[in-house]
Amino acid sequence: MGTPGQLIVKRYRLVRALGQGGMGMVWEGHDTLLDRPVAAKEVLFPPGIGSRQRLDMIHRTSREARTAAKLNHRTIVGVFDVAEDDGQPWIIMELVPSRSLDRVIAGEGPLSVARAAAIASEVLTALSVAHAADVVHRDVKPANILIGYDGRVVLSDFGIATSLGDPRAQFSGTVGSPGFLAPERADGAPATPAGDLWSLGATLFAMVMCRPPFDGDMGPLAKLLTQDAELAKAPEELRPVLTGLLAKDPAKRMGAEEAKRLLDAITSPAPPASPPERTGRARLLTVVIAAAVLAGAVGGWAVLRPDAAATAHPVTPGTPGTAAPLVTPSASPSPAADRLRLKWHEGDGWRAGVPRGWRLVTKDDTFTWSEPEGTAYLSLSVLDLDGRDPMALLRETETALSSEVRDYHRVRLEKVRGRKDLTAEWESTWTGPGYHSWAVKGVAYHETQRLIVTGTRASVITWTTTRSEWRHLASTRKAVFAYYRPPQPPA
């Protein structure tokens, strides 16, 4: 077995063991040639294995690497190299700073419906990429799904993956994990994409129920008899997709396209209806005030219209003391405008415009949206002040964050002038990891936290980007803050 500091094929240095699975030990490593972190998978041989079987395992490892290397997608762990060092096979892979989904479930308990559906949708994307390349995974389960600290969801461990075009591959047997193994696979049928979809359904069930849908030792008849009763325990919103994916007959099982549609409908509900339009003088006053506020808050950046055709258009600031001119639609919006589109989200009395396409995760009444590439995050929560001083709250949060991150620097911590409500902002830069679960080690971040007090409640809006994206996304940040509507105190 490998040891920390060991150099593999004079190139990959082992740093620390990350975990052991059925197919071997995974190490955090460092590629000394390209100066980058990697994951090194050490294939462990069973005790007492003969030389012929050992050679077969080495050949199988090479096939595994070739199979996985065919798959190039953000939702699949990338394979960089396969190596043999002193008779020991190694697979060199992308290192994804993350926690496995089974550990997330064990630590946090049942996931919210929206978060579970979002994770399942990403895994389904990975499976669709694999199946399009004639590869089946054969062991989809929470332990093989990584939740990156940057919000990325990645399917890992194609260690028992089967290439449908490889005549040497084993098409039968019960390789897989009890509780997440499709019924036909348990009966010895060949591995197929439909079997992966069943395992995904079982994984989705486990995310919200903290256990697989059926006992791994349960026979096919017992599973069939208990299926309706088990699925009835799952959240109502997930029952259609769970029923489709967990169909016992592979021929009647829901396909990937339909499952994707149902999952995405859960994670991206239709935007709420716009409030009724005001008429007469009240409407005119509202429009003028809104234009003035947007001009002051956004300046020369783009003004975003979350519910309209939703393209961004330039604003020319008015002369001091006057409202800026109203914005009119442009016939040909720029590509920069497209990335600034917002979508309405509503909660307990609040309304927020969030960049379209960002993924939402909710936990403990905190809403967190992440940019798909993990370069920006927006979180929102509404707290009861209980008589506490808002500025003191920000300072307490600053103390907590600064003690857990590296290279912390306060840019400013101050009250925002010119607002009717009490608003304060705290801006800082720091280097991960720490504090935020998605913060990646060694990545520099720039963050602003705005606290808006209305009555006895405070809205806390946190906008974070990688330092390189801060200026690039400045107009989006300003528009998100400008469009936020906090819950109003009781009349």
NULUMSE-550446 format. One line per 4 residues: their letters; for each residue x, y, z of C-alpha. Coordinates in Angstrom, 2 decimals, decimal comma. Layout:
<sites>
A) X/Y/Z  ...
</sites>
This chain:
<sites>
MGTP) 0,00/0,00/0,00  1,17/3,55/-0,77  2,60/5,91/1,83  2,55/9,73/2,15
GQLI) 5,48/11,27/0,27  5,86/8,31/-2,10  6,65/9,26/-5,71  4,74/7,26/-8,33
VKRY) 6,45/6,72/-11,72  8,80/9,58/-10,76  6,01/12,10/-11,24  3,02/11,85/-8,87
RLVR) 3,74/12,42/-5,18  1,22/11,05/-2,64  0,08/13,61/-0,06  -2,57/11,92/2,08
ALGQ) -5,14/9,14/1,88  -8,67/10,37/1,13  -10,62/7,14/1,47  -10,90/3,50/0,54
GGMG) -13,61/1,88/-1,55  -14,30/-1,52/-2,99  -11,80/-1,07/-5,81  -8,91/0,57/-3,98
MVWE) -7,45/3,48/-2,05  -7,78/7,07/-3,26  -5,00/9,52/-2,42  -4,61/13,25/-2,71
GHDT) -1,50/13,68/-4,83  0,58/16,26/-6,63  1,68/16,14/-10,26  5,27/17,35/-9,98
LLDR) 5,61/17,78/-13,75  2,56/20,02/-14,30  2,52/21,38/-10,73  -1,15/20,63/-10,06
PVAA) -3,13/18,62/-7,52  -4,44/15,23/-8,58  -6,25/12,24/-7,14  -4,35/8,97/-7,37
KEVL) -6,32/5,75/-7,19  -4,31/2,79/-5,94  -5,85/-0,48/-7,09  -5,60/-2,90/-4,17
FPPG) -5,25/-6,61/-4,87  -7,26/-9,09/-2,77  -5,19/-11,19/-0,32  -3,88/-14,47/-1,75
IGSR) -4,45/-13,52/-5,37  -2,55/-15,54/-7,96  -0,20/-14,10/-10,57  -2,69/-14,73/-13,39
QRLD) -5,49/-13,00/-11,52  -3,14/-10,16/-10,65  -2,33/-9,70/-14,34  -6,05/-9,75/-15,17
MIHR) -6,66/-6,98/-12,63  -3,90/-4,86/-14,15  -5,44/-5,28/-17,59  -8,88/-4,49/-16,19
TSRE) -7,49/-1,32/-14,60  -6,19/-0,22/-17,99  -9,60/-0,89/-19,54  -11,25/1,06/-16,73
ARTA) -9,01/4,05/-17,36  -9,64/3,93/-21,11  -13,39/3,68/-20,50  -13,45/6,61/-18,08
AKLN) -11,11/8,70/-20,24  -13,75/8,64/-22,99  -15,96/10,77/-20,77  -15,14/14,46/-20,71
HRTI) -17,71/16,51/-18,83  -17,87/18,75/-15,74  -20,18/16,23/-14,02  -17,71/13,35/-14,37
VGVF) -14,35/12,99/-12,64  -11,69/13,36/-15,34  -9,01/10,69/-15,85  -5,54/12,06/-16,64
DVAE) -3,27/9,04/-16,71  -2,88/5,35/-15,94  0,43/4,14/-14,57  2,13/1,02/-13,22
DDGQ) 4,74/1,43/-10,52  6,63/-1,66/-9,34  3,74/-3,90/-10,45  1,12/-1,71/-8,74
PWII) -1,51/-0,12/-11,02  -2,54/3,50/-10,44  -5,15/5,71/-12,04  -4,43/9,45/-11,94
MELV) -7,58/11,55/-11,87  -8,90/15,05/-11,36  -8,93/16,08/-7,70  -12,33/17,49/-6,75
PSRS) -12,35/19,27/-3,35  -15,57/17,82/-2,04  -17,54/15,61/0,30  -19,21/12,44/-0,87
LDRV) -23,00/12,56/-0,90  -23,30/9,78/1,68  -21,25/11,90/4,11  -23,39/14,94/3,35
IAGE) -26,53/12,95/4,15  -24,98/11,49/7,31  -23,92/14,94/8,50  -26,95/17,02/7,49
GPLS) -29,84/14,55/7,52  -32,57/14,54/4,84  -31,90/17,02/2,05  -34,55/19,44/0,86
VARA) -36,58/18,40/-2,17  -35,09/21,19/-4,29  -31,51/20,33/-3,34  -32,02/16,59/-3,86
AAIA) -33,62/17,17/-7,26  -30,77/19,50/-8,29  -28,14/16,89/-7,35  -30,05/14,11/-9,10
SEVL) -30,37/16,26/-12,22  -26,61/16,77/-12,36  -25,95/13,04/-11,86  -28,48/12,33/-14,61
TALS) -26,51/14,63/-16,90  -23,36/12,64/-16,11  -25,13/9,37/-16,85  -26,52/10,72/-20,12
VAHA) -22,99/11,67/-21,20  -21,72/8,20/-20,27  -24,59/6,36/-21,93  -24,15/8,40/-25,11
ADVV) -20,57/7,08/-25,15  -21,86/3,50/-24,67  -20,65/3,36/-21,07  -22,72/2,23/-18,09
HRDV) -21,59/3,02/-14,56  -23,04/-0,01/-12,70  -22,55/1,42/-9,19  -24,49/4,67/-8,86
KPAN) -24,92/5,39/-5,14  -24,38/8,29/-2,70  -20,81/7,22/-1,91  -19,86/7,68/-5,58
ILIG) -21,32/11,18/-5,92  -19,12/14,11/-4,91  -20,53/17,45/-3,78  -17,81/19,97/-4,52
YDGR) -17,08/22,83/-2,16  -17,71/25,06/-5,18  -21,21/23,60/-5,63  -20,23/21,23/-8,43
VVLS) -21,84/17,77/-8,46  -19,61/15,03/-9,87  -20,16/11,32/-10,50  -17,03/9,38/-9,58
DFGI) -15,65/5,86/-9,47  -16,22/4,41/-12,89  -14,08/1,60/-11,46  -16,59/-1,07/-12,42
ATSL) -17,91/0,81/-15,45  -18,71/-1,30/-18,47  -18,12/-0,30/-22,06  -20,99/-1,65/-24,12
GDPR) -18,63/-1,97/-27,06  -15,94/-3,99/-25,25  -16,41/-7,73/-25,89  -14,12/-8,57/-22,97
AQFS) -16,32/-6,71/-20,45  -18,41/-8,67/-17,99  -22,09/-8,10/-18,74  -23,61/-10,07/-15,91
GTVG) -23,22/-10,69/-12,24  -24,26/-8,69/-9,25  -21,42/-6,19/-9,11  -22,86/-3,14/-7,39
SPGF) -24,13/-2,04/-4,00  -27,08/-3,67/-2,21  -29,96/-1,26/-1,83  -28,94/0,66/-4,96
LAPE) -28,82/-2,29/-7,38  -31,56/-2,56/-10,00  -33,83/-5,63/-9,61  -32,84/-7,11/-12,97
RADG) -29,16/-6,76/-12,07  -29,76/-8,66/-8,84  -31,28/-11,43/-10,97  -28,09/-11,61/-13,08
APAT) -29,23/-9,59/-16,09  -26,66/-7,57/-18,11  -25,75/-4,06/-17,03  -27,67/-1,48/-19,06
PAGD) -28,38/2,27/-18,92  -31,80/1,43/-17,47  -30,05/-0,17/-14,48  -28,11/3,05/-13,85
LWSL) -31,39/5,00/-13,90  -32,91/2,69/-11,28  -29,85/3,25/-9,08  -30,25/7,00/-9,54
GATL) -33,86/6,71/-8,37  -32,74/4,81/-5,28  -30,10/7,48/-4,64  -32,70/10,25/-4,95
FAMV) -34,90/8,42/-2,45  -31,94/8,11/-0,05  -31,24/11,85/-0,26  -34,62/12,74/1,22
MCRP) -35,21/9,64/3,38  -31,64/8,86/4,58  -31,89/5,24/3,44  -32,30/3,29/0,19
PFDG) -35,88/2,46/-0,81  -35,53/-1,28/-0,28  -33,50/-3,61/1,89  -30,55/-4,93/-0,06
DMGP) -31,44/-8,49/0,97  -35,07/-8,13/-0,04  -36,19/-10,42/-2,87  -37,82/-9,13/-6,08
LAKL) -41,35/-10,10/-4,97  -40,96/-8,41/-1,58  -39,66/-5,27/-3,30  -42,64/-5,23/-5,62
LTQD) -45,10/-5,66/-2,75  -43,55/-2,92/-0,66  -42,77/-0,43/-3,44  -45,99/1,57/-3,28
AELA) -45,82/1,80/0,51  -42,19/2,95/0,41  -42,70/5,58/-2,28  -45,73/6,93/-0,41
KAPE) -43,32/7,96/2,37  -41,29/10,16/0,00  -42,08/13,87/-0,50  -45,04/14,30/-2,80
ELRP) -43,13/16,44/-5,33  -40,66/13,60/-5,97  -43,11/10,71/-6,25  -43,68/10,92/-10,04
VLTG) -39,97/10,76/-10,87  -39,27/8,16/-8,17  -42,12/5,95/-9,37  -40,84/6,19/-12,94
LLAK) -37,17/5,52/-12,17  -37,88/2,70/-9,69  -40,18/0,74/-12,01  -39,28/-2,94/-11,65
DPAK) -39,60/-3,68/-15,38  -36,71/-1,99/-17,26  -38,91/-1,73/-20,35  -41,42/0,39/-18,41
RMGA) -38,81/2,42/-16,55  -38,77/6,19/-17,05  -36,19/7,40/-19,54  -33,49/9,96/-18,88
EEAK) -35,18/12,73/-20,87  -38,46/12,54/-18,97  -36,67/12,24/-15,62  -34,57/15,31/-16,44
RLLD) -37,70/17,30/-17,30  -39,38/16,41/-14,00  -36,28/17,11/-11,90  -35,60/20,46/-13,54
AITS) -39,24/21,46/-13,05  -38,74/20,97/-9,31  -35,51/22,98/-9,15  -36,72/25,79/-11,45
PAPP) -40,38/26,48/-10,65  -42,30/28,97/-12,73  -41,65/32,58/-11,66  -44,36/34,13/-9,49
ASPP) -46,94/36,32/-11,15  -46,06/39,98/-11,37  -47,96/42,26/-9,00  -50,92/44,09/-10,54
ERTG) -50,02/47,28/-12,29  -50,81/50,58/-10,64  -52,59/53,27/-12,56  -52,70/57,05/-12,70
RARL) -50,50/59,31/-10,62  -49,45/56,53/-8,20  -48,03/54,46/-11,06  -46,17/57,44/-12,54
LTVV) -44,64/58,29/-9,17  -43,54/54,69/-8,67  -41,84/54,58/-12,08  -40,00/57,86/-11,51
IAAA) -38,80/56,84/-8,04  -37,71/53,42/-9,33  -35,73/55,03/-12,15  -34,01/57,40/-9,71
VLAG) -33,15/54,60/-7,29  -31,76/52,41/-10,07  -29,73/55,28/-11,48  -28,19/55,95/-8,08
AVGG) -27,58/52,29/-7,24  -26,39/51,08/-10,61  -24,82/54,21/-12,08  -23,41/53,64/-15,55
WAVL) -23,81/49,85/-15,36  -26,67/47,89/-16,88  -30,21/48,03/-15,51  -31,79/44,57/-15,41
RPDA) -35,43/43,82/-15,92  -36,09/40,44/-14,26  -39,59/39,74/-15,56  -39,56/41,38/-18,97
AATA) -37,91/40,15/-22,14  -35,06/40,39/-19,64  -32,21/41,95/-21,49  -29,91/44,54/-19,99
HPVT) -29,75/48,02/-21,46  -27,36/50,90/-20,77  -28,45/53,72/-18,51  -27,22/57,29/-18,90
PGTP) -27,12/58,92/-15,47  -29,18/62,11/-15,23  -27,91/65,43/-13,96  -27,51/65,72/-10,19
GTAA) -30,82/65,99/-8,37  -32,90/64,67/-11,28  -34,15/61,23/-12,27  -32,28/59,32/-14,92
PLVT) -34,10/58,80/-18,20  -36,29/55,72/-18,45  -34,80/52,73/-20,23  -36,19/51,60/-23,55
PSAS) -35,71/48,13/-25,06  -32,82/47,57/-27,42  -33,33/45,75/-30,70  -30,11/43,80/-30,42
PSPA) -28,93/43,12/-26,84  -25,25/42,42/-26,38  -23,86/39,06/-25,18  -22,92/40,79/-21,91
ADRL) -26,56/41,70/-21,42  -27,66/38,09/-21,85  -25,58/36,89/-18,89  -27,19/39,53/-16,66
RLKW) -30,75/38,27/-16,89  -32,51/37,86/-13,58  -35,32/35,62/-12,42  -37,68/36,37/-9,56
HEGD) -37,61/34,27/-6,40  -39,96/34,84/-3,47  -39,88/33,75/0,16  -41,44/34,76/3,44
GWRA) -42,42/38,27/2,42  -39,26/38,97/0,41  -38,65/39,10/-3,33  -35,25/38,79/-5,02
GVPR) -33,96/38,91/-8,57  -31,39/36,14/-9,08  -29,23/35,50/-12,18  -30,91/32,95/-14,43
GWRL) -29,35/29,51/-14,52  -27,85/29,67/-11,04  -28,44/26,57/-8,90  -30,41/26,90/-5,67
VTKD) -29,70/25,06/-2,42  -31,73/25,71/0,73  -30,68/24,84/4,27  -31,98/26,11/7,60
DTFT) -33,99/28,90/5,93  -30,91/30,14/4,04  -31,18/30,28/0,26  -27,91/29,94/-1,65
WSEP) -27,62/30,28/-5,42  -24,40/29,34/-7,20  -23,12/30,22/-10,65  -22,76/26,94/-12,63
EGTA) -18,96/27,19/-12,85  -18,58/27,93/-9,12  -17,18/31,45/-9,59  -19,97/33,34/-7,78
YLSL) -22,49/32,77/-4,98  -25,52/34,62/-3,66  -27,09/33,75/-0,31  -30,13/35,19/1,42
SVLD) -31,65/34,75/4,85  -34,10/36,74/6,96  -33,43/36,91/10,71  -35,26/38,20/13,77
LDGR) -33,06/40,85/15,33  -34,34/40,31/18,89  -33,10/43,78/19,83  -29,54/43,21/18,59
DPMA) -27,56/46,00/16,94  -27,17/45,38/13,18  -23,63/46,74/13,00  -22,66/44,54/15,95
LLRE) -24,05/41,52/14,08  -21,86/42,28/11,08  -18,82/42,65/13,31  -19,57/39,28/14,95
TETA) -19,83/37,66/11,54  -16,56/39,31/10,51  -14,85/37,87/13,58  -16,13/34,38/12,77
LSSE) -15,11/34,50/9,11  -11,71/36,12/9,61  -10,72/33,42/12,11  -11,44/30,60/9,66
VRDY) -10,04/31,86/6,35  -6,61/32,96/5,14  -5,39/36,41/4,06  -8,47/38,19/5,43
HRVR) -8,73/41,92/4,63  -11,60/44,25/5,48  -12,41/46,63/2,64  -15,17/48,48/4,51
LEKV) -17,86/48,03/7,16  -20,32/50,91/7,24  -23,91/52,08/7,10  -25,30/52,80/3,65
RGRK) -26,46/56,38/3,42  -29,47/57,66/1,58  -31,79/54,72/2,36  -35,04/54,93/4,31
DLTA) -34,44/51,56/5,96  -31,38/50,85/8,08  -28,84/49,25/5,76  -25,23/48,32/6,47
EWES) -22,59/46,68/4,28  -19,42/44,77/4,99  -16,96/44,12/2,17  -13,90/41,89/2,48
TWTG) -11,38/39,77/0,61  -10,00/36,44/1,80  -8,64/33,08/0,63  -10,34/29,72/1,11
PGYH) -11,11/27,27/2,49  -13,11/27,86/5,64  -16,40/29,40/6,79  -18,40/28,80/3,59
SWAV) -18,71/25,09/2,77  -18,10/25,73/-0,93  -14,90/27,79/-0,48  -12,01/26,06/-2,26
KGVA) -8,54/25,86/-0,75  -6,18/28,43/-2,23  -8,87/30,36/-4,13  -9,08/34,12/-3,47
YHET) -12,60/35,52/-2,92  -14,18/38,97/-2,76  -17,39/39,33/-0,76  -20,02/41,88/0,19
QRLI) -22,64/41,26/2,86  -25,58/43,67/3,01  -27,89/43,80/6,03  -31,28/45,49/5,56
VTGT) -33,42/46,13/8,64  -37,20/46,37/8,30  -39,02/46,50/11,61  -37,66/43,78/13,88
RASV) -36,27/41,66/11,02  -33,04/41,83/9,04  -32,40/40,57/5,52  -28,83/39,34/5,10
ITWT) -27,69/39,23/1,46  -24,20/37,88/0,78  -22,60/38,20/-2,65  -19,29/36,34/-3,16
TTRS) -17,17/35,83/-6,28  -13,69/34,65/-7,02  -11,45/37,71/-6,94  -10,86/37,54/-10,70
EWRH) -14,62/37,73/-11,37  -15,42/40,60/-8,97  -15,24/43,43/-11,51  -16,65/41,33/-14,30
LAST) -19,84/40,66/-12,31  -20,10/44,07/-10,67  -23,19/45,12/-12,64  -24,95/41,89/-11,72
RKAV) -24,15/42,39/-8,04  -25,46/45,96/-8,06  -28,64/44,93/-9,84  -29,30/42,05/-7,41
FAYY) -28,99/44,44/-4,47  -31,10/47,09/-6,19  -33,95/44,71/-7,01  -34,19/43,03/-3,63
RPPQ) -37,44/43,75/-1,76  -37,29/42,90/1,97  -40,29/41,70/3,98  -42,30/44,62/5,26
PPA) -43,08/45,05/8,96  -46,71/44,61/10,04  -48,85/47,70/9,58
</sites>
